[in-house]
Amino acid sequence: MRLVWLRNDLRLADNPALRHACAGDEPVAALFIVSPTQWRQHKMAPIRQRFMLAQVDELGRELAALGIPLHLLRVETFAEAPAALADLCRELGVTQLYANQAIEIDEQRRDHAVSAALAEQAVSCHWLNGCCVLPPGRVLTGSGEMFKVFTPFSRAWLKALDEEGFVIHRAPASRGESLPWQPLAEREWVDEALGELTADPRWPVGEVEALRRLNIFLEQAVLDYGETRDFPAIAGTSVLSPYLAAGIISPRQCVAALQQRLGYRPQSNAQPGFVWLNELVWREFYRHLLVLIPTLSMNRPFKPETAALPWSWDPDAFAAWCEGRTGYPIVDAAMRCLNATGWMHNRLRMIVASFLTKDLHIHWRLGEDYFMSRLIDGDLAANNGGWQWAAGTGADAAPYFRVFNPTTQGQRFDPQGEFIRTWVTELADIPAAYVHQPHDWLRLKGRQDYPAPMVDHAVARVRAIEMFRSLEK
């Protein structure tokens, strides 16, 4: 018996672990482990848990139709996984375990412990690359080291991809008669710790849905992506991040579909489609960094010297940011959108992260954790990379000039205030000329239903720069 352990790779197509497990005549079973306590410790958003479990339900039905049973184990923490897996392997007569490798430090430690436990009962473990187009360690500098700067990484990544290409693994064929599937909601181990298992209707699960979104984006928006991606009121992005984070679609499938749409793989900004491809390369870069620098999984800065920065931990200021009560309309609209939907446009993620760290001078770790606790697409590598980039502590960070002005950012990327009016209902009736600086207009109307700005951005910007300059002394 061969066992496939599914994690953040909840798909049939382009799943190396599943494909290799099915490459033979031996019986195959699949496994998913539910770890509610560990998920909470990792700040996994309830909306993401529901999305993931709804996809497990969908995948369980699809595997059952192929004659592959999906077993579900519930263990509260990763520490319990090795013994539970060993027991299941003994019960099923498993001789080989297949899984796509994890990149986060806790998950890697869990997998090493699983390998050791299963070795004692002669179960071979096979760890494959299912999370990246090119596996961590494949893209190296001329001296054989992994990259720490994005632009040379991007060039080397594109070169490596041209040299060796990549394979899209087909979904497995039927392996026997269809099997019954008991929905998760009917399982006896489901309790209040897992909450409501129904997925948010705004985020339908399934590989068909992920591919539908990808194809619509490639047909309607990818050629204009470079011009439209920064405007949150425009449907200019792929909105695939939840599906990539859960592994419902793979980055290889995205690159392959882009190539098929264009008839070539873009190599520079001069070619249509490259800006979106480069976003996929950024995703790869942050994942490779997480493997290269395990302390990134431990709330440590990429630049060690920035650990000495005098960050604030002001709970009241942090709460105002979380709840969208800063007095800066684009920041408040973005945070209220996140709290209501579990998703935030990428330009807005940069704006609110800059505001928290450079205007309020609050530690990026608080923002990183809050995002993970709310985002349906919460992914440690991308979330940590983005926060440290914005805070000036990470790779490719430039703290002396990367201090976003929240007012001009709003004016530039939501010029008519459409996004702001959608989420800051107090400003729904404000004229466009005042939407980014509404306070004079509100005073004129005798209204006090929207907060005054928490800070003076010009003063806060100077303080942020001084913080970083102090490291040089």
C-alpha positions as CSV (number, residue, x, y, z in Angstrom):
1,M,0.0,0.0,0.0
2,R,1.2,3.5,-0.9
3,L,-0.1,6.5,1.1
4,V,-0.2,10.1,-0.2
5,W,-0.2,12.7,2.5
6,L,-1.9,15.8,1.3
7,R,-1.2,19.2,2.9
8,N,-1.2,22.5,1.0
9,D,-1.6,20.7,-2.3
10,L,-5.3,19.9,-2.4
11,R,-5.6,19.0,-6.1
12,L,-5.6,16.1,-8.5
13,A,-3.8,17.7,-11.4
14,D,0.0,18.6,-11.2
15,N,0.4,16.9,-7.8
16,P,3.8,15.2,-7.9
17,A,3.2,13.2,-4.7
18,L,-0.1,11.9,-5.9
19,R,1.2,11.2,-9.4
20,H,4.3,9.3,-8.2
21,A,2.2,7.3,-5.7
22,C,-0.1,6.2,-8.5
23,A,2.8,5.2,-10.8
24,G,2.4,1.5,-10.3
25,D,-0.1,-1.3,-9.5
26,E,0.0,-1.1,-5.7
27,P,-3.1,0.1,-3.9
28,V,-3.1,3.8,-3.1
29,A,-4.7,5.7,-0.3
30,A,-4.6,9.4,0.6
31,L,-4.5,11.2,3.9
32,F,-5.3,14.7,5.3
33,I,-4.4,15.6,8.9
34,V,-6.6,18.2,10.7
35,S,-4.7,20.0,13.4
36,P,-7.0,22.7,14.9
37,T,-4.8,23.7,17.9
38,Q,-1.7,24.0,15.7
39,W,-3.6,26.0,13.1
40,R,-4.6,28.4,15.9
41,Q,-1.1,28.7,17.1
42,H,0.0,29.5,13.5
43,K,-2.7,32.2,13.5
44,M,-4.6,30.5,10.6
45,A,-7.7,32.5,9.7
46,P,-11.0,30.8,10.3
47,I,-12.0,31.7,6.8
48,R,-8.9,29.9,5.5
49,Q,-9.6,26.9,7.6
50,R,-13.2,26.7,6.2
51,F,-11.9,27.2,2.7
52,M,-9.3,24.4,3.1
53,L,-11.7,22.0,4.7
54,A,-14.3,22.6,2.1
55,Q,-11.7,21.7,-0.5
56,V,-10.7,18.6,1.4
57,D,-14.4,17.6,1.2
58,E,-14.4,18.2,-2.6
59,L,-11.2,16.4,-3.1
60,G,-12.3,13.5,-1.0
61,R,-15.3,13.0,-3.3
62,E,-13.1,13.2,-6.4
63,L,-10.6,10.7,-5.0
64,A,-13.3,8.3,-4.0
65,A,-14.7,8.4,-7.5
66,L,-11.3,7.3,-8.7
67,G,-11.2,4.4,-6.2
68,I,-8.7,6.2,-3.9
69,P,-9.9,6.5,-0.3
70,L,-9.0,9.7,1.6
71,H,-8.4,9.1,5.3
72,L,-8.8,11.9,7.8
73,L,-6.9,12.1,11.0
74,R,-7.4,14.7,13.7
75,V,-4.4,15.5,15.8
76,E,-4.3,18.8,17.8
77,T,-0.6,19.6,17.2
78,F,2.2,18.6,14.8
79,A,3.9,16.8,17.7
80,E,1.2,14.2,17.6
81,A,1.5,13.6,13.9
82,P,4.4,11.0,13.8
83,A,2.7,8.6,16.1
84,A,-0.7,9.0,14.4
85,L,0.8,8.4,11.0
86,A,2.8,5.4,12.2
87,D,-0.4,3.9,13.6
88,L,-2.3,4.5,10.3
89,C,0.5,3.1,8.2
90,R,0.6,0.0,10.4
91,E,-3.2,-0.4,10.2
92,L,-3.3,0.0,6.3
93,G,-0.1,-2.0,5.6
94,V,1.6,1.1,4.1
95,T,5.2,0.5,2.8
96,Q,5.7,3.9,1.1
97,L,4.7,7.4,2.0
98,Y,4.5,10.2,-0.6
99,A,4.2,13.9,0.1
100,N,5.1,17.3,-1.4
101,Q,7.8,18.9,0.8
102,A,6.9,21.7,3.2
103,I,9.1,24.8,3.4
104,E,8.1,26.2,6.9
105,I,10.3,25.3,9.8
106,D,7.7,23.8,12.1
107,E,6.3,21.7,9.2
108,Q,9.9,20.6,8.2
109,R,10.6,19.5,11.8
110,R,7.3,17.6,11.8
111,D,8.2,15.9,8.5
112,H,11.7,14.9,9.8
113,A,10.0,13.4,12.9
114,V,7.5,11.5,10.6
115,S,10.4,10.1,8.5
116,A,12.2,8.9,11.7
117,A,9.0,7.3,13.1
118,L,8.1,5.5,9.8
119,A,11.7,4.3,9.3
120,E,11.3,2.2,12.4
121,Q,8.6,0.2,10.6
122,A,10.3,0.1,7.2
123,V,8.1,2.7,5.6
124,S,10.0,4.7,2.9
125,C,9.2,8.4,2.7
126,H,9.4,10.3,-0.6
127,W,9.3,14.1,-0.4
128,L,8.7,15.9,-3.7
129,N,8.5,19.5,-5.0
130,G,4.8,20.5,-5.3
131,C,4.9,24.1,-4.1
132,C,7.3,25.8,-6.5
133,V,7.9,25.8,-10.2
134,L,11.6,25.3,-9.5
135,P,12.4,23.7,-6.1
136,P,14.4,25.6,-3.4
137,G,18.1,25.1,-4.0
138,R,17.7,24.9,-7.8
139,V,18.2,28.6,-8.5
140,L,21.8,29.5,-7.4
141,T,24.3,32.3,-7.8
142,G,27.6,31.7,-9.7
143,S,29.2,30.7,-6.4
144,G,26.6,28.1,-5.8
145,E,24.6,29.9,-3.1
146,M,20.9,30.7,-2.9
147,F,19.9,34.3,-3.8
148,K,19.0,36.9,-1.2
149,V,18.1,39.7,-3.7
150,F,15.1,39.5,-6.0
151,T,16.3,40.9,-9.4
152,P,19.2,38.6,-9.9
153,F,17.1,35.7,-8.6
154,S,14.4,36.6,-11.2
155,R,17.0,36.5,-14.0
156,A,18.5,33.2,-12.8
157,W,15.0,31.7,-12.3
158,L,14.0,32.6,-15.9
159,K,17.3,31.2,-17.2
160,A,16.9,28.0,-15.3
161,L,13.3,27.6,-16.5
162,D,14.5,28.0,-20.1
163,E,17.2,25.4,-19.6
164,E,15.2,22.6,-18.0
165,G,11.5,23.5,-18.5
166,F,9.0,21.9,-16.2
167,V,6.4,19.1,-16.3
168,I,2.7,19.3,-15.6
169,H,1.7,16.1,-13.9
170,R,-1.6,14.6,-15.1
171,A,-4.4,13.8,-12.7
172,P,-4.4,10.1,-11.8
173,A,-6.6,7.7,-13.7
174,S,-9.3,5.6,-12.1
175,R,-7.8,2.9,-9.9
176,G,-10.9,0.8,-9.4
177,E,-14.5,1.0,-8.5
178,S,-15.9,4.2,-7.0
179,L,-15.9,4.4,-3.2
180,P,-18.4,6.0,-0.8
181,W,-17.5,9.4,0.7
182,Q,-18.8,10.7,4.0
183,P,-18.9,14.5,4.1
184,L,-16.8,16.2,6.7
185,A,-19.8,17.8,8.3
186,E,-21.0,14.3,9.2
187,R,-17.8,13.2,10.9
188,E,-17.9,12.6,14.6
189,W,-14.7,14.4,15.2
190,V,-16.0,17.7,13.9
191,D,-16.8,20.0,16.8
192,E,-16.9,23.6,17.8
193,A,-13.1,23.9,17.5
194,L,-13.4,23.6,13.8
195,G,-16.4,25.9,13.6
196,E,-18.8,26.1,10.6
197,L,-17.4,24.0,7.7
198,T,-19.3,25.8,4.9
199,A,-17.0,27.8,2.7
200,D,-17.6,31.4,2.0
201,P,-19.8,31.7,-1.2
202,R,-17.4,34.4,-2.5
203,W,-14.7,31.7,-2.7
204,P,-16.1,28.6,-4.3
205,V,-13.7,25.6,-3.9
206,G,-12.6,23.1,-6.6
207,E,-10.0,22.8,-9.3
208,V,-12.5,23.7,-11.9
209,E,-13.2,27.0,-10.2
210,A,-9.5,27.8,-9.9
211,L,-8.9,27.1,-13.6
212,R,-12.0,29.1,-14.5
213,R,-10.6,32.1,-12.7
214,L,-7.2,31.7,-14.3
215,N,-8.6,31.4,-17.8
216,I,-10.9,34.5,-17.3
217,F,-7.9,36.5,-16.1
218,L,-5.7,35.4,-19.0
219,E,-8.4,36.1,-21.5
220,Q,-9.5,39.4,-20.2
221,A,-6.9,41.1,-18.0
222,V,-3.4,39.7,-18.3
223,L,-2.3,41.9,-21.2
224,D,-3.3,45.1,-19.2
225,Y,-2.2,43.7,-15.8
226,G,0.8,46.1,-15.6
227,E,-1.5,49.1,-16.0
228,T,-4.5,47.9,-13.9
229,R,-3.1,45.8,-11.1
230,D,-2.7,48.7,-8.6
231,F,-6.3,49.9,-8.7
232,P,-8.4,48.1,-6.2
233,A,-11.7,49.3,-7.7
234,I,-10.8,47.6,-11.0
235,A,-11.0,43.8,-11.5
236,G,-7.4,43.8,-12.8
237,T,-5.8,40.9,-10.8
238,S,-6.2,37.2,-11.0
239,V,-7.6,36.7,-7.5
240,L,-6.0,33.3,-7.5
241,S,-4.0,33.7,-4.2
242,P,-6.4,31.6,-2.1
243,Y,-6.3,28.8,-4.6
244,L,-2.5,28.9,-4.8
245,A,-2.2,29.1,-1.0
246,A,-4.3,25.9,-0.5
247,G,-2.7,24.2,-3.5
248,I,-5.9,23.9,-5.4
249,I,-3.9,25.2,-8.4
250,S,-0.2,25.0,-8.8
251,P,2.2,27.7,-9.9
252,R,3.3,25.5,-12.8
253,Q,-0.2,25.4,-14.1
254,C,-0.3,29.2,-14.0
255,V,3.0,29.5,-15.9
256,A,1.9,26.9,-18.5
257,A,-1.5,28.6,-19.0
258,L,0.3,31.9,-19.5
259,Q,2.6,30.5,-22.1
260,Q,-0.3,28.8,-23.9
261,R,-2.3,32.1,-23.9
262,L,0.6,34.2,-25.2
263,G,2.3,31.6,-27.4
264,Y,5.6,32.3,-25.6
265,R,7.1,32.8,-22.2
266,P,7.7,36.5,-21.6
267,Q,11.3,37.4,-20.6
268,S,11.2,41.2,-19.8
269,N,8.9,44.1,-19.0
270,A,8.8,44.9,-22.7
271,Q,6.7,41.8,-23.3
272,P,3.0,41.5,-22.4
273,G,2.3,39.1,-19.6
274,F,5.7,39.6,-17.9
275,V,4.5,41.7,-15.0
276,W,2.2,38.9,-13.9
277,L,4.8,36.2,-14.4
278,N,7.2,38.3,-12.3
279,E,4.6,38.2,-9.5
280,L,4.8,34.4,-9.6
281,V,8.6,34.7,-9.5
282,W,8.2,36.9,-6.4
283,R,6.2,34.1,-4.8
284,E,8.9,31.6,-5.6
285,F,11.6,34.0,-4.2
286,Y,9.9,34.3,-0.9
287,R,9.5,30.5,-0.7
288,H,13.1,29.9,-1.5
289,L,14.1,32.5,1.2
290,L,12.1,30.7,3.8
291,V,14.1,27.5,3.1
292,L,17.4,29.4,3.0
293,I,16.7,31.4,6.2
294,P,14.6,29.2,8.6
295,T,14.5,32.1,11.2
296,L,12.1,33.9,8.9
297,S,9.6,31.3,10.2
298,M,10.4,32.4,13.8
299,N,9.4,36.1,13.7
300,R,13.0,37.1,13.1
301,P,14.0,39.9,10.6
302,F,15.8,39.1,7.3
303,K,18.2,41.9,8.2
304,P,19.4,40.9,11.7
305,E,20.5,44.5,12.6
306,T,16.9,45.7,12.3
307,A,16.0,43.6,15.4
308,A,17.3,46.6,17.4
309,L,14.7,49.1,15.9
310,P,12.6,50.8,18.6
311,W,9.2,49.6,17.4
312,S,6.1,50.6,19.2
313,W,3.6,48.0,20.6
314,D,0.8,50.6,21.4
315,P,-2.3,48.4,21.7
316,D,-4.8,51.3,21.1
317,A,-3.1,52.5,18.0
318,F,-2.8,48.9,16.7
319,A,-6.6,48.3,17.4
320,A,-7.4,51.5,15.5
321,W,-5.4,50.2,12.5
322,C,-7.0,46.7,12.7
323,E,-10.5,48.1,12.8
324,G,-10.0,50.8,10.1
325,R,-10.3,53.8,12.4
326,T,-7.0,55.6,11.4
327,G,-8.6,58.7,9.8
328,Y,-6.8,57.9,6.5
329,P,-9.6,56.8,4.1
330,I,-7.6,54.4,1.9
331,V,-6.1,52.6,4.9
332,D,-9.5,52.3,6.7
333,A,-11.2,51.1,3.5
334,A,-8.5,48.4,3.0
335,M,-8.7,47.2,6.6
336,R,-12.5,47.0,6.6
337,C,-12.4,45.1,3.4
338,L,-10.0,42.6,4.9
339,N,-12.1,42.2,8.0
340,A,-15.3,41.6,6.0
341,T,-14.0,39.4,3.1
342,G,-10.8,37.8,4.2
343,W,-8.9,39.2,1.2
344,M,-7.0,42.4,0.4
345,H,-5.8,43.8,-2.9
346,N,-1.9,43.7,-3.1
347,R,-1.5,47.5,-3.5
348,L,-3.6,48.0,-0.4
349,R,-1.5,45.4,1.5
350,M,1.6,47.6,0.8
351,I,-0.2,50.8,1.8
352,V,-1.6,49.5,5.1
353,A,1.7,47.7,6.0
354,S,3.6,50.9,5.4
355,F,1.2,52.9,7.5
356,L,1.4,50.5,10.4
357,T,5.2,50.4,10.4
358,K,6.3,53.8,9.1
359,D,3.5,56.0,10.3
360,L,2.5,54.3,13.6
361,H,6.0,52.7,14.0
362,I,4.3,49.5,15.3
363,H,6.3,46.3,15.0
364,W,5.7,44.5,11.7
365,R,5.2,41.2,13.6
366,L,1.8,42.5,14.8
367,G,0.7,43.3,11.3
368,E,2.0,40.0,10.0
369,D,0.1,38.0,12.6
370,Y,-3.1,40.0,12.1
371,F,-3.0,39.4,8.4
372,M,-2.6,35.7,8.9
373,S,-5.5,35.7,11.4
374,R,-7.8,37.3,8.7
375,L,-6.6,36.3,5.2
376,I,-8.1,33.5,3.2
377,D,-4.9,33.3,1.3
378,G,-2.6,33.4,4.4
379,D,0.8,32.0,3.3
380,L,3.8,32.3,5.6
381,A,6.4,32.9,2.9
382,A,4.4,35.6,1.0
383,N,3.0,37.3,4.1
384,N,6.3,37.5,5.9
385,G,8.1,38.6,2.8
386,G,5.6,41.3,2.1
387,W,5.6,42.6,5.6
388,Q,9.3,42.7,6.0
389,W,9.6,44.4,2.5
390,A,7.2,47.1,3.7
391,A,8.8,47.4,7.2
392,G,12.3,47.8,5.8
393,T,13.6,44.7,7.5
394,G,13.5,42.3,4.7
395,A,14.9,41.3,1.3
396,D,15.0,44.2,-1.2
397,A,13.9,46.6,1.5
398,A,14.7,50.3,1.1
399,P,13.7,52.0,4.3
400,Y,15.0,55.5,3.6
401,F,12.6,56.1,0.7
402,R,9.9,53.5,1.0
403,V,7.5,55.4,3.2
404,F,4.2,55.5,1.5
405,N,2.1,58.6,1.8
406,P,-1.4,57.2,2.5
407,T,-3.1,60.2,1.1
408,T,-1.3,60.4,-2.2
409,Q,-1.4,56.6,-2.6
410,G,-5.2,56.9,-2.3
411,Q,-5.3,59.7,-4.8
412,R,-3.2,57.8,-7.3
413,F,-4.8,54.4,-7.1
414,D,-8.4,55.2,-6.1
415,P,-8.7,58.6,-7.8
416,Q,-12.5,58.9,-7.6
417,G,-12.8,57.2,-4.3
418,E,-14.9,54.2,-5.5
419,F,-13.1,51.7,-3.3
420,I,-13.1,54.0,-0.3
421,R,-16.9,54.7,-0.6
422,T,-17.6,51.0,-0.8
423,W,-16.0,50.2,2.5
424,V,-16.0,53.5,4.5
425,T,-19.7,54.0,4.7
426,E,-19.3,57.3,6.6
427,L,-17.8,58.7,3.3
428,A,-20.4,57.2,0.9
429,D,-21.8,60.6,0.1
430,I,-18.6,62.7,0.0
431,P,-17.6,64.5,-3.2
432,A,-14.7,63.0,-5.1
433,A,-12.7,66.2,-4.5
434,Y,-12.7,65.6,-0.7
435,V,-12.7,61.8,-0.5
436,H,-9.0,61.4,0.3
437,Q,-8.9,64.4,2.7
438,P,-12.4,64.4,4.0
439,H,-12.1,66.2,7.3
440,D,-12.6,69.8,6.2
441,W,-15.7,68.8,4.3
442,L,-17.0,66.9,7.3
443,R,-16.5,69.8,9.6
444,L,-18.3,72.1,7.2
445,K,-21.3,69.7,7.4
446,G,-21.1,69.5,11.2
447,R,-20.3,65.8,11.1
448,Q,-18.1,63.9,13.5
449,D,-18.8,60.3,12.3
450,Y,-15.3,59.7,10.8
451,P,-12.2,59.9,12.9
452,A,-9.5,62.5,12.6
453,P,-6.1,61.4,11.3
454,M,-4.2,59.4,14.0
455,V,-0.9,61.0,13.0
456,D,0.6,63.7,10.9
457,H,2.2,61.7,8.1
458,A,5.0,64.2,7.4
459,V,6.1,64.1,11.1
460,A,5.7,60.3,11.2
461,R,7.8,59.9,8.1
462,V,10.7,61.8,9.5
463,R,10.5,59.6,12.7
464,A,10.6,56.4,10.6
465,I,13.7,57.5,8.8
466,E,15.4,58.5,12.0
467,M,14.6,55.0,13.4
468,F,16.6,53.4,10.6
469,R,19.4,56.0,10.7
470,S,19.9,55.2,14.4
471,L,21.1,51.7,13.4
472,E,24.1,53.3,11.8
473,K,25.4,54.9,15.0
